[in-house]
């Protein structure tokens, strides 16, 4: 996770927001591609808002906990 953040300069790759609350997102799903779970090129840095937009599964989860 930290290597992805460092590679992306702690910047959301979608909206270009720098810093704040950021998350690492698996490009190819964690569940379906277990061999890529720790592969840095399978991850990108996203802010929470962009992560919700990109990851519809996460969006459904966030609606449940609000």
Secondary structure, 3 states (H helix, E strand, C coil): CHHHHHHCCCECCCCCCECCCEEEEECCCCCCCHHHCCCHHHEEEEEHHHHHHHCHHHHHHHHHHC
